[in-house]
Amino acid sequence: MRTNVTFGIGNVALIDKVNGKFGLFDRLFKGLAPKAKTVKETAKLLVYNRLEECVSINQLTSVYPTEAFERLGFRKDPKKRTFYRNLERIGAHHVFIIERYQQLLKGHKLVSKEQFPDFSSTYFEGNKSELGELGYSRDNQPGKKQIAFGICTGINNIPIALTIQKGNVQDKKHFRFMLKLVRKVLLQSSILIFDCGGNTRVNKKKVRKAGFHYLTLKAKRKGAYLKYIELFKNSKRKCVFFVDGVMYKCVKVTEEDEIKYIFFSEKLARDQRKKKRKKFKKELEKNEPKLRKTKKGKVLETLLSKEGYILAKGSLQKVFGNIENPYINGLEGFFILESSVDDEPEKILGLYKNRDKAEKLIRNMKEGTELRPIRHWSKLAVIGYLLVIFLTNCLINLTHFLRGKPADEKTKNLKLLKKYLKNLTLTVVYPGNRFRFTILSNISTEVREILGNFTQKYRENPPELRW
């Protein structure tokens, strides 16, 4: 006789609700690999795992019960090798999956005209991945190989694209791959809002040639900024407005077919100067022991070489008065936005501030669905893994969209949302000589807000009413 079992059903409900409304998994994985019969079910299971315990594929069959697999569509207990093979199949067909996903969004008119592309990276454990390369690490793991990925999400919080490149590909080059992908689904005159990482003349020309507009941040370099700061100071036509209680001043400058919005905020200037003074103070304190050794003529550092030891001694170059803070350069409080759109500065700044939607999506991918580190080595498995992470976050955002109102603070954070979903449990009871029955437990207020009455489909009638 089988024993009673309890498992989380909230994630299954989330998958079923979105799949019932949009046909997400049915459309993305239908006929994808005719010889493989469980690709769609495996995709559901991998998404379910990302919202549950986030265990490795090797542990799926030991952590989750048979009843959970049944709810996800498996007709019999799957094997580990099936999961690995299906993950590689998903990676091998990722281009078709993304294209189908984009067409699904386009068919439901979920592609907004304001889009926020952004790029990040994550690292590998091990050195055998074909896609792994050393590059600038956003995760402070400079000694480990990594992979770069890009996402694009709309102002309605619905992601529309995922790109994957080797770990040493720079953002400005990665941006071109993203543009090729999003141009297939974006409406004409849509606007791409991105940071200075993708801001190059070539990229901006490509955006305009594709029929789109752009809004981007000009890289903060002293030589490039001083000219515009001087124009700002000499201008008598400054626009003044408030955003979230903070006063901004702006001067618009037109150069050829591009508008430059020169912004200044006194509060931002104070905050930046405060951080730089703190950094300067820490630097002085850190170098105090070296200063004492230098004054006494002691060796600061000993280095090995093929001819012997290198003794590094310091010399002190004194200055008159107090030493100036080299980090304060006069750019504090200023920033410049470049755009092909001529509009009110307040609207332009508000639009750029919404770029945190892309940053939050990347944070949810990394922390909420535990993207890092990647332990797969196969190229197709790595691509499939990243695609599963992306689709998991798409599922979450589509769920919030179905609610018809913005997510509240309790469910906006993906880590908290996962806790609420895990608390919703289904107990399968196997009484002796009777039919099995299920008990749905822990239907919290937060779960009702997320899933509504959809959870009632998992509630069965009491056993006495079924005989």
C-alpha positions in Angstrom: 0.0 0.0 0.0 1.3 3.5 -0.9 2.0 5.9 1.9 0.5 9.3 2.3 2.4 12.1 0.8 2.4 15.9 1.0 4.0 18.3 -1.6 3.8 21.9 -2.7 1.0 22.5 -5.2 1.2 26.3 -5.5 3.8 26.1 -8.3 1.7 23.6 -10.2 -1.3 25.9 -9.9 0.8 28.8 -11.2 1.9 26.7 -14.2 -1.6 25.5 -14.9 -3.2 28.9 -14.6 -0.8 30.6 -17.1 -0.9 27.6 -19.4 -4.7 27.6 -19.4 -4.9 31.3 -20.3 -2.1 31.6 -22.8 -1.3 28.0 -23.7 2.3 28.8 -22.8 3.8 25.3 -22.5 1.5 23.8 -25.1 2.5 26.3 -27.8 6.2 26.5 -26.9 6.9 22.8 -26.8 4.3 21.2 -29.1 6.0 19.0 -31.7 9.4 20.3 -30.6 11.1 16.9 -30.6 8.7 14.2 -32.0 10.7 11.3 -30.8 10.8 12.6 -27.2 7.4 12.3 -25.6 8.0 14.3 -22.3 9.8 17.5 -23.4 6.8 19.7 -22.3 6.4 17.8 -19.0 10.1 18.1 -18.3 10.0 21.9 -19.0 7.1 22.1 -16.5 9.0 20.1 -14.0 12.2 22.2 -14.3 10.1 25.4 -13.9 8.4 23.9 -10.9 11.8 23.1 -9.4 13.0 26.7 -9.9 10.0 27.8 -7.9 10.3 25.1 -5.2 13.6 23.7 -3.9 16.0 24.6 -6.8 17.7 21.2 -6.5 20.0 19.8 -9.2 18.5 17.6 -11.9 20.2 14.6 -10.4 18.1 15.0 -7.2 14.7 15.6 -8.8 13.4 12.1 -8.5 14.5 11.8 -4.9 13.2 15.1 -3.7 9.7 15.2 -5.4 7.1 12.5 -5.1 5.5 10.5 -7.9 2.2 12.5 -7.2 4.0 15.7 -8.1 5.2 14.2 -11.4 1.6 13.1 -12.2 0.2 16.6 -11.6 2.8 17.9 -14.1 1.7 15.5 -16.8 4.0 12.5 -16.5 2.2 9.2 -17.0 5.0 7.2 -15.2 8.0 7.9 -13.1 10.6 9.6 -15.3 14.3 8.7 -15.2 17.2 11.1 -14.6 18.7 10.6 -18.1 15.3 11.7 -19.5 15.7 15.0 -17.8 19.2 15.6 -19.1 18.3 14.7 -22.6 15.2 16.9 -22.6 17.2 19.8 -21.2 19.6 19.5 -24.1 16.7 19.2 -26.5 15.3 22.5 -25.1 18.7 24.1 -25.6 19.0 22.8 -29.1 15.6 24.3 -30.1 16.0 27.5 -28.1 15.7 29.7 -31.2 12.3 28.2 -32.1 11.1 28.4 -28.5 12.0 32.1 -28.2 10.3 32.8 -31.6 7.2 30.9 -30.5 7.1 32.8 -27.2 7.4 36.1 -29.1 4.6 35.2 -31.4 2.5 34.2 -28.4 3.0 37.7 -26.8 2.3 39.4 -30.1 -0.9 37.5 -30.6 -2.1 38.6 -27.1 -0.9 42.2 -27.6 1.5 42.0 -24.7 4.5 43.6 -26.4 4.7 47.2 -25.2 6.4 50.0 -27.2 8.7 50.8 -24.4 11.4 48.2 -24.0 14.3 47.8 -21.6 17.3 45.7 -22.8 20.0 44.9 -20.2 22.9 42.5 -20.0 24.6 40.5 -17.2 26.6 37.4 -16.6 26.9 34.4 -14.4 29.7 32.0 -13.6 30.5 28.3 -13.9 31.8 25.8 -11.4 34.4 24.1 -13.4 36.3 24.9 -16.6 35.0 22.5 -19.2 32.0 24.5 -20.5 32.3 25.4 -24.2 30.6 28.7 -23.6 32.6 29.7 -20.6 35.1 32.5 -21.0 36.9 34.9 -18.6 35.5 38.4 -18.6 34.1 41.2 -16.5 32.3 39.4 -13.7 29.1 41.1 -12.3 29.1 38.4 -9.5 32.6 39.3 -8.2 34.0 36.0 -9.3 36.9 37.2 -11.6 38.8 33.9 -11.5 35.9 31.8 -12.8 34.7 31.4 -16.4 31.3 32.8 -17.1 28.6 33.2 -19.7 26.9 36.5 -20.7 23.2 36.8 -21.2 20.8 39.6 -22.1 17.1 40.2 -21.5 14.6 42.6 -22.8 11.4 43.4 -20.9 8.6 45.9 -21.5 7.2 48.6 -19.3 4.4 46.2 -18.6 6.9 43.9 -17.0 6.5 41.2 -19.7 9.9 39.9 -20.9 10.2 39.5 -24.7 13.7 38.2 -25.4 16.7 36.3 -24.1 20.1 36.3 -25.7 23.1 34.1 -24.7 26.8 34.8 -25.6 30.2 33.7 -24.4 31.4 35.3 -21.2 33.9 37.7 -22.8 31.4 39.4 -25.1 31.0 43.1 -24.2 27.6 44.8 -23.8 28.1 47.0 -26.9 28.5 43.9 -29.1 25.9 41.9 -27.2 23.4 44.7 -27.9 23.5 44.0 -31.7 22.4 40.4 -31.1 19.6 41.7 -28.9 18.4 44.2 -31.5 18.2 41.4 -34.2 16.0 39.4 -31.8 13.6 42.1 -30.7 13.1 43.7 -34.1 11.1 40.6 -35.0 8.4 41.4 -32.6 8.5 45.1 -31.8 6.1 47.6 -33.3 7.5 50.5 -35.4 8.5 53.6 -33.5 9.0 51.5 -30.3 11.7 52.9 -28.0 14.6 51.0 -26.5 15.9 52.3 -23.2 19.4 51.1 -22.2 22.4 52.1 -20.2 25.8 53.3 -21.3 27.1 49.8 -21.8 25.3 49.5 -25.2 25.7 53.2 -26.1 27.8 53.5 -29.2 27.2 55.4 -32.4 27.0 52.2 -34.4 24.3 50.8 -32.1 22.2 53.9 -32.1 22.4 54.1 -35.9 21.2 50.4 -36.1 18.3 51.2 -33.8 17.2 54.1 -36.0 17.7 52.1 -39.2 15.4 49.4 -37.7 12.7 52.0 -37.3 12.9 52.3 -33.5 13.8 55.1 -31.2 16.4 55.0 -28.4 17.0 56.5 -25.0 20.3 55.9 -23.3 22.8 57.3 -20.8 26.0 59.0 -21.9 29.0 57.4 -20.3 30.3 59.6 -17.5 33.7 60.7 -18.6 35.2 64.0 -17.6 36.4 65.1 -21.0 33.1 64.4 -22.7 31.0 66.0 -19.9 32.8 69.3 -19.3 31.5 70.7 -22.6 27.9 70.1 -21.7 28.2 71.1 -18.1 29.5 74.5 -19.4 26.5 74.7 -21.7 24.2 73.9 -18.7 25.7 76.6 -16.5 25.5 79.3 -19.2 22.0 78.4 -20.3 19.1 80.7 -19.1 16.4 78.2 -20.2 16.6 75.6 -17.5 13.6 73.4 -17.0 12.9 72.7 -13.3 10.7 69.9 -12.0 10.4 67.4 -9.2 10.4 63.6 -9.2 9.7 61.7 -6.0 10.3 64.9 -4.1 13.7 65.5 -5.6 14.4 68.7 -7.7 16.0 68.3 -11.1 17.2 70.9 -13.5 17.5 70.2 -17.2 18.8 71.8 -20.4 18.1 70.3 -23.8 20.8 70.5 -26.5 20.1 69.3 -30.1 23.1 67.9 -32.1 22.3 66.7 -35.6 19.4 64.3 -35.2 20.0 63.6 -31.5 18.7 65.3 -28.4 20.9 65.5 -25.3 19.2 66.1 -22.0 21.6 67.5 -19.4 20.3 66.9 -15.9 21.5 68.2 -12.6 20.3 67.4 -9.1 21.7 69.0 -6.0 20.6 66.1 -3.8 22.4 63.7 -6.2 25.5 65.8 -6.0 25.5 65.8 -2.2 25.1 62.0 -2.1 27.9 61.4 -4.6 30.3 63.8 -2.8 29.5 62.1 0.5 30.3 58.7 -1.0 33.5 59.9 -2.5 34.6 61.6 0.7 34.0 58.3 2.5 36.0 56.4 -0.1 38.8 58.9 0.2 38.8 58.6 4.0 39.0 54.8 3.8 41.9 55.1 1.3 43.9 57.3 3.7 43.3 54.9 6.6 44.2 51.9 4.5 47.5 53.5 3.5 48.5 54.7 6.9 50.7 51.7 7.7 52.5 52.1 4.4 53.1 55.8 5.2 54.7 54.9 8.5 57.0 52.3 6.8 57.9 54.8 4.1 58.9 57.4 6.6 61.2 54.9 8.4 62.7 53.7 5.1 61.4 50.1 5.6 60.6 47.7 2.8 56.9 47.9 1.8 56.8 44.7 -0.2 59.1 41.8 -1.2 58.7 40.3 -4.6 60.4 37.2 -6.1 62.2 37.3 -9.4 64.5 34.9 -11.4 67.5 37.0 -10.3 66.6 37.4 -6.7 64.4 39.4 -4.4 62.8 42.7 -5.4 62.6 45.1 -2.4 59.9 47.7 -3.0 60.5 50.8 -1.0 58.4 54.0 -1.1 59.2 57.6 -1.4 56.9 60.4 0.0 55.9 63.3 -2.2 54.7 66.0 0.2 52.0 68.6 -0.7 51.3 72.0 0.7 48.2 72.1 2.9 45.7 69.3 3.0 45.7 66.8 0.2 42.7 67.1 -2.2 40.2 64.4 -2.7 41.1 63.0 -6.2 37.8 61.3 -6.6 35.8 64.5 -6.7 36.0 65.7 -10.3 33.2 68.3 -10.6 30.7 65.9 -12.4 28.8 65.2 -9.2 25.1 65.6 -9.7 25.2 65.7 -13.5 24.1 63.1 -16.0 23.3 63.2 -19.6 20.6 61.2 -21.5 20.8 60.9 -25.3 17.7 60.2 -27.3 16.2 60.3 -30.7 12.9 61.5 -29.1 12.2 65.2 -28.4 10.0 65.3 -25.4 9.6 67.0 -22.1 12.6 66.3 -19.8 10.3 65.1 -17.0 8.8 62.4 -19.2 12.3 61.4 -20.5 13.7 61.0 -17.0 10.6 59.1 -15.8 11.0 56.7 -18.7 14.7 56.1 -18.0 14.0 55.5 -14.4 11.7 52.7 -15.3 14.8 50.9 -16.6 15.0 49.3 -13.1 12.4 46.8 -14.4 15.2 45.1 -16.4 17.5 45.2 -13.4 14.9 43.6 -11.2 14.3 40.8 -13.7 18.0 40.0 -13.8 18.1 40.1 -10.0 15.1 37.7 -9.9 16.8 35.4 -12.3 20.0 35.3 -10.3 18.6 35.3 -6.7 14.9 34.3 -6.9 15.3 31.4 -9.3 18.9 30.8 -8.2 20.6 31.0 -11.6 24.2 31.0 -10.2 26.4 29.1 -10.3 25.9 27.0 -13.4 27.1 23.4 -13.0 26.2 22.1 -16.5 29.1 21.7 -19.0 27.3 20.7 -22.2 26.6 23.8 -24.5 23.0 22.7 -25.2 22.4 22.0 -21.5 23.7 25.4 -20.5 21.4 27.2 -23.1 18.5 25.0 -22.0 19.1 25.8 -18.3 19.2 29.6 -19.0 16.0 29.4 -21.1 14.2 27.5 -18.2 15.3 30.3 -15.8 14.0 32.9 -18.2 10.7 31.2 -18.8 10.2 30.7 -15.0 10.4 34.5 -14.6 8.2 35.1 -17.6 5.6 32.8 -15.9 5.7 34.9 -12.7 5.3 38.2 -14.6 2.4 36.8 -16.7 0.7 35.7 -13.5 1.0 39.2 -12.1 -0.3 40.6 -15.4 -3.4 38.3 -15.2 -4.3 39.8 -11.8 -5.0 43.1 -13.6 -3.2 45.2 -11.0 0.4 45.8 -9.9 2.0 43.3 -7.6 2.0 44.3 -3.9 5.1 44.4 -1.8 4.5 40.9 -0.4 4.3 39.2 -3.8 6.6 41.5 -5.8 9.7 39.9 -4.2 10.2 36.5 -5.9 11.8 35.0 -2.8 8.7 35.8 -0.7 6.4 34.7 -3.5 8.1 31.3 -3.6 7.5 30.9 0.2 3.8 31.6 -0.2 3.5 29.2 -3.1 5.4 26.5 -1.2 3.1 26.9 1.8 0.1 25.8 -0.4 0.3 22.0 -0.1 -1.6 19.0 -1.4 -1.8 15.9 0.8 -2.6 12.6 -1.0 -4.1 10.1 1.4 -4.2 6.4 0.7 -6.7 4.9 3.2 -6.8 1.1 3.5 -9.3 -0.6 1.1 -10.6 2.8 -0.1 -10.1 5.3 -2.9 -7.3 7.7 -2.4 -8.3 11.4 -1.8 -6.5 14.7 -1.5 -6.6 17.6 1.0 -5.6 21.1 0.1 -4.0 23.1 2.9 -2.7 26.5 3.8 -4.7 28.7 1.4 -3.3 32.1 2.6 -4.5 35.5 1.7 -1.4 36.0 -0.4 -2.1 32.8 -2.4 -5.7 34.0 -3.0 -4.3 37.3 -4.3 -2.0 35.5 -6.7 -4.1 32.6 -7.9 -7.6 33.7 -7.1 -10.2 30.9 -7.1 -8.0 28.8 -9.3 -6.9 26.6 -6.4 -10.4 25.2 -6.1 -9.7 22.8 -8.9 -7.3 20.9 -6.7 -9.8 20.6 -3.9 -11.7 17.3 -4.0 -15.0 16.4 -2.4 -14.8 14.5 0.9 -14.5 10.7 0.5 -18.0 10.1 1.9 -19.5 12.3 -0.9 -17.8 10.3 -3.7 -19.3 6.8 -2.8 
